Structure formats: structure tokens, C-alpha cells
Amino acid sequence: MSFEILLSLVTNEVMPKITVKNSQGAIVAEFQGNSEEALSTQIQDAGAPIPMSCGAGACRTCCCKVTKGMEHLEKEAVGPMHIMVDDDEILSCIASLKLDAPEEAEIEVSSENL
């Protein structure tokens, strides 16, 4: 068992819920998020085939609109943005949960590419 998993079990850590919707508004994934990985990785691991291209915040392939909980997301957690996005959008390849996101937080994102 890895140290990270063991630490989560010991501290009984519960992370915020993330809901992912497609362009028609249907839920395609729901999971407990973490602040260690990019959202795109977490979304793919949860079974939603979010497309990725650059993986470095330089294109809009993985762009998601945040409809709930933007205050709990760090837009440049994994690396810097190389293109601009609207205030309600993130590049999921470089965005992640903030370290201080409360466990009761709910984040909802949608992608036109799902």
C-alpha cells in the first residue's frame, strides 16, 4: 500500500465531489477529486473520455466550462496557461482542486468535446 493511500485511510480524508457533464448536460462522470493530479487525468480515470492534445495548457482541446465551484479550483495547478480562457473556463490538463478545498465543496464542469 502506498504512503499516499495509507495517509488518506489514516486521516479519513474526504475530497470534494466533481461532476462532469457532456455538451447535452448529461452526467458522464462523478468522483471524489484530489489536488495532486490534473482534472483531465481524474476525469479520464473516472471513465469520461475527455480529449487531450497538448497536455500543457496551450490549446483548447481539454477546455471545460465550470458551472459550479470555480472558487475551489486552481487554474494553473500543474503548469502555466499559454492561451487565455474565459473566466468560467479551465484547461483541465493544468487545472486541479485547490489544496484548501473543503470536503463539502461541489464542483461541476462540462465539456463541449464529450
Contacts in CASP RR format, 6 or more apart in sequence:
PFRMAT RR
TARGET T0000
AUTHOR 0000-0000-0000
METHOD contacts of the structure
MODEL  1
MSFEILLSLVTNEVMPKITVKNSQGAIVAEFQGNSEEALSTQIQDAGAPI
PMSCGAGACRTCCCKVTKGMEHLEKEAVGPMHIMVDDDEILSCIASLKLD
APEEAEIEVSSENL
4 36 0 8 1.000
7 13 0 8 1.000
13 103 0 8 1.000
14 32 0 8 1.000
14 103 0 8 1.000
15 32 0 8 1.000
15 33 0 8 1.000
15 34 0 8 1.000
15 35 0 8 1.000
15 97 0 8 1.000
15 101 0 8 1.000
15 103 0 8 1.000
16 32 0 8 1.000
16 33 0 8 1.000
16 72 0 8 1.000
16 97 0 8 1.000
16 101 0 8 1.000
16 102 0 8 1.000
16 103 0 8 1.000
16 104 0 8 1.000
16 105 0 8 1.000
16 106 0 8 1.000
16 107 0 8 1.000
17 30 0 8 1.000
17 31 0 8 1.000
17 32 0 8 1.000
17 33 0 8 1.000
17 105 0 8 1.000
17 106 0 8 1.000
17 107 0 8 1.000
18 29 0 8 1.000
18 30 0 8 1.000
18 31 0 8 1.000
18 32 0 8 1.000
18 33 0 8 1.000
18 39 0 8 1.000
18 42 0 8 1.000
18 43 0 8 1.000
18 97 0 8 1.000
18 107 0 8 1.000
18 108 0 8 1.000
18 109 0 8 1.000
19 27 0 8 1.000
19 29 0 8 1.000
19 30 0 8 1.000
19 68 0 8 1.000
19 106 0 8 1.000
19 107 0 8 1.000
19 108 0 8 1.000
19 109 0 8 1.000
20 27 0 8 1.000
20 28 0 8 1.000
20 29 0 8 1.000
20 30 0 8 1.000
20 43 0 8 1.000
20 46 0 8 1.000
20 48 0 8 1.000
20 50 0 8 1.000
20 64 0 8 1.000
20 108 0 8 1.000
20 109 0 8 1.000
20 110 0 8 1.000
20 111 0 8 1.000
20 114 0 8 1.000
21 27 0 8 1.000
21 28 0 8 1.000
21 67 0 8 1.000
21 108 0 8 1.000
21 109 0 8 1.000
21 110 0 8 1.000
21 111 0 8 1.000
21 114 0 8 1.000
22 28 0 8 1.000
22 110 0 8 1.000
22 111 0 8 1.000
22 114 0 8 1.000
23 110 0 8 1.000
23 111 0 8 1.000
23 112 0 8 1.000
23 113 0 8 1.000
23 114 0 8 1.000
25 110 0 8 1.000
28 47 0 8 1.000
28 48 0 8 1.000
28 114 0 8 1.000
29 43 0 8 1.000
29 46 0 8 1.000
29 47 0 8 1.000
29 48 0 8 1.000
30 46 0 8 1.000
31 42 0 8 1.000
31 45 0 8 1.000
31 46 0 8 1.000
33 42 0 8 1.000
33 97 0 8 1.000
34 42 0 8 1.000
34 96 0 8 1.000
34 97 0 8 1.000
35 74 0 8 1.000
35 77 0 8 1.000
35 96 0 8 1.000
35 97 0 8 1.000
35 98 0 8 1.000
35 99 0 8 1.000
35 101 0 8 1.000
36 96 0 8 1.000
37 96 0 8 1.000
38 55 0 8 1.000
38 77 0 8 1.000
38 78 0 8 1.000
38 92 0 8 1.000
38 93 0 8 1.000
38 94 0 8 1.000
38 95 0 8 1.000
38 96 0 8 1.000
39 64 0 8 1.000
39 73 0 8 1.000
39 90 0 8 1.000
39 92 0 8 1.000
39 93 0 8 1.000
39 95 0 8 1.000
39 96 0 8 1.000
39 97 0 8 1.000
39 109 0 8 1.000
40 50 0 8 1.000
40 52 0 8 1.000
40 55 0 8 1.000
40 62 0 8 1.000
40 92 0 8 1.000
40 93 0 8 1.000
43 50 0 8 1.000
43 92 0 8 1.000
44 50 0 8 1.000
44 52 0 8 1.000
48 114 0 8 1.000
49 114 0 8 1.000
50 62 0 8 1.000
50 64 0 8 1.000
50 92 0 8 1.000
50 111 0 8 1.000
50 113 0 8 1.000
50 114 0 8 1.000
51 61 0 8 1.000
51 62 0 8 1.000
51 113 0 8 1.000
52 61 0 8 1.000
52 62 0 8 1.000
52 93 0 8 1.000
53 59 0 8 1.000
53 61 0 8 1.000
53 62 0 8 1.000
54 61 0 8 1.000
54 93 0 8 1.000
55 62 0 8 1.000
55 93 0 8 1.000
55 94 0 8 1.000
56 79 0 8 1.000
56 82 0 8 1.000
56 93 0 8 1.000
56 94 0 8 1.000
57 79 0 8 1.000
57 80 0 8 1.000
57 81 0 8 1.000
57 82 0 8 1.000
57 83 0 8 1.000
57 91 0 8 1.000
57 93 0 8 1.000
57 94 0 8 1.000
58 82 0 8 1.000
58 83 0 8 1.000
59 83 0 8 1.000
60 83 0 8 1.000
60 85 0 8 1.000
60 91 0 8 1.000
61 113 0 8 1.000
62 91 0 8 1.000
62 92 0 8 1.000
62 93 0 8 1.000
62 111 0 8 1.000
62 113 0 8 1.000
63 85 0 8 1.000
63 89 0 8 1.000
63 90 0 8 1.000
63 91 0 8 1.000
63 92 0 8 1.000
63 111 0 8 1.000
63 112 0 8 1.000
63 113 0 8 1.000
64 89 0 8 1.000
64 90 0 8 1.000
64 92 0 8 1.000
64 109 0 8 1.000
64 110 0 8 1.000
64 111 0 8 1.000
65 86 0 8 1.000
65 88 0 8 1.000
65 89 0 8 1.000
65 109 0 8 1.000
65 110 0 8 1.000
65 111 0 8 1.000
65 112 0 8 1.000
66 73 0 8 1.000
66 88 0 8 1.000
66 89 0 8 1.000
66 90 0 8 1.000
66 107 0 8 1.000
66 108 0 8 1.000
66 109 0 8 1.000
67 88 0 8 1.000
67 108 0 8 1.000
67 109 0 8 1.000
67 110 0 8 1.000
68 106 0 8 1.000
68 107 0 8 1.000
68 108 0 8 1.000
69 105 0 8 1.000
69 106 0 8 1.000
69 107 0 8 1.000
69 108 0 8 1.000
70 88 0 8 1.000
70 90 0 8 1.000
72 97 0 8 1.000
72 98 0 8 1.000
72 101 0 8 1.000
72 102 0 8 1.000
72 105 0 8 1.000
72 107 0 8 1.000
73 90 0 8 1.000
73 95 0 8 1.000
73 96 0 8 1.000
73 97 0 8 1.000
73 98 0 8 1.000
73 101 0 8 1.000
73 107 0 8 1.000
74 95 0 8 1.000
74 96 0 8 1.000
74 97 0 8 1.000
74 98 0 8 1.000
74 99 0 8 1.000
75 81 0 8 1.000
75 85 0 8 1.000
75 90 0 8 1.000
75 91 0 8 1.000
75 94 0 8 1.000
75 95 0 8 1.000
76 94 0 8 1.000
76 95 0 8 1.000
77 94 0 8 1.000
77 95 0 8 1.000
77 96 0 8 1.000
77 97 0 8 1.000
77 98 0 8 1.000
78 93 0 8 1.000
78 94 0 8 1.000
78 95 0 8 1.000
78 96 0 8 1.000
79 94 0 8 1.000
80 94 0 8 1.000
81 91 0 8 1.000
81 94 0 8 1.000
83 91 0 8 1.000
85 91 0 8 1.000
90 109 0 8 1.000
92 109 0 8 1.000
92 111 0 8 1.000
97 107 0 8 1.000
END
